[in-house]
């Protein structure tokens, strides 16, 4: 069986980390064995065993991206008989090897909308292998278009392979709100279980547009003064969390907003099953895992109508311009007040989510390997 160098560097709590994990779990009997090379902080692990490490550097020089570069330079010497190298996200494409390279690009937002000048130059280097890869896999038609436009790559060298959703993890829990588990959850969250619960999952990065979600939520309060907004996920950027808190305070809704950090997939599914509406006004998504998970769990979704999100949600969600606060508020109210609308969106979402399979993604990835692996 041929071995593939399967390069990873992200936590399973992140979208790109979840992609690498789920694709490997769903791997078919394809004639290829995935040998995982994981860049973790200051060490490089092969199939879970540490093989080499670097000394920590101080201050800004200790950034995780610098660590990836330092460890990445050691990786080629650790390759043995691998037939191909797969960088499972664009930040690993910089690694130079004599083996054929395929790269999965989730998004190139750091090229299109860089956080700052330094971040732009660092990511330009990390993404440098995109242009020289034998083949590029992308997670949406939108991402394909951005890669073609930015790098000038031909479309026939890019495959769209959608992410999947693990329906053994994200699914409607029958009569969940009648269970002891639900009662325990709402007690831990400090909610009564009787007021509307609006759920957002993601970081506080500016492109996620969380302030619009909060402003739209504030529009519910005149009719539902006990409503709760649950924000799930790490801040991502300290400045992003500061901006979120500033918005919360300006809207005077601090007592209505509850921050929850990263949680297990099982707990996240419980949260999807506990909420009344999932809101996601993101301005930029290469794919958008949270809306897909919410739909798979039977939670009605209200999301933005740009970038890749229409591809993911299809006709199964209510979509608006990401700046249209009033429209987001109106859609959330419609779902809360009309059970027929909530039920229709829930069923449509479950059906839409079934179109996205990790098993199919893994089969399509194996087909790309077969084209380029040195057998």
Secondary structure, DSSP 4 states (H G I P E B T S, - for coil): -EEEEEEE-S-TTSHHHHHHHHHHHT--SSSEEEEEEEEETTEEEETTEEEEE-----GGGG-HHHHHHHHHHHHGGG--S-SEEEESSGGGTT---SS-EEEEE---HHHHS-SSHHHHHHHHHHTGGGTT-SEEEESSHHHHHHHHHHH---GGGEEE------TTTS---TTGGGSHHHHHHHHHHT--SSS-EEEEES---GGG-HHHHHHHHHTTTTT-TT-EEEEES--SSHHHHHHHHHHHHHHT-GGGEEEE----HHHHHHHHHH-SEEEE--S--SS-HHHHHHHHTT--EEEESSTTHHHHHTTSSEEE-TT-HHHHHHHHHHHHH-HHHHHHHHHHHHHHHTT--HHHHHHHHHHHHHHH---
